[in-house]
């Protein structure tokens, strides 16, 4: 599961798999370009069961994905 927040807006939640994905965890294959690059890089380095706090600069958080002003 993951929860995406905007740091400069008092940690406003813009996506939470437990709410926005019918309670299902996010499932994606690495290298398919389905998630932002920074998110994918961090997930690839994680161990099973590990929890992490990931902070990405805009170039790695958005790349070809819509900006948060459009809901992400």
C-alpha positions in Angstrom: 0.0 0.0 0.0 1.1 3.6 -0.4 -0.2 7.0 0.6 1.0 10.0 -1.5 1.1 13.4 0.2 2.1 16.9 -0.8 4.7 18.2 1.6 4.2 21.9 1.0 0.4 21.7 1.7 0.4 20.5 5.2 0.8 16.9 4.0 -2.4 16.8 2.0 -3.1 13.3 0.9 -3.6 13.1 -2.9 -3.7 9.3 -3.2 -4.1 6.4 -0.8 -4.4 2.9 -2.1 -6.5 1.9 1.0 -9.1 4.5 -0.1 -8.6 5.2 -3.8 -7.8 1.7 -5.0 -10.7 -0.2 -3.4 -8.4 -1.1 -0.5 -6.1 -3.1 -2.7 -2.3 -2.6 -2.7 -0.7 -1.0 -5.7 0.4 -3.7 -8.1 2.8 -2.8 -11.0 5.7 -4.3 -12.9 9.0 -2.5 -12.8 10.1 -0.9 -16.1 6.7 -0.5 -17.6 6.5 3.3 -16.8 3.2 3.0 -14.8 4.5 4.9 -11.8 6.8 7.9 -11.4 10.5 7.1 -11.7 11.4 8.1 -8.2 8.7 5.9 -6.7 9.8 2.9 -8.8 13.5 3.4 -7.9 12.7 3.4 -4.2 10.4 0.4 -4.3 13.0 -1.6 -6.2 15.4 -1.1 -3.4 13.0 -2.1 -0.6 12.9 -5.5 1.1 9.7 -7.5 1.5 7.7 -6.1 4.4 9.8 -2.9 4.6 8.0 0.4 5.2 9.6 3.6 3.8 9.1 7.3 3.7 10.1 8.5 0.2 10.5 12.1 -0.8 11.1 12.9 -4.5 11.9 16.1 -6.3 9.4 17.0 -9.0 11.6 15.6 -11.9 11.4 12.2 -10.3 7.9 12.4 -8.9 6.0 13.7 -12.0 8.0 13.1 -15.2 5.2 12.2 -17.7 2.5 12.1 -15.0 0.1 15.0 -14.4 1.0 17.6 -11.8 -0.9 17.5 -8.5 -2.9 20.5 -9.5 -4.7 18.1 -11.8 -5.0 15.4 -9.1 -2.1 13.0 -10.0 
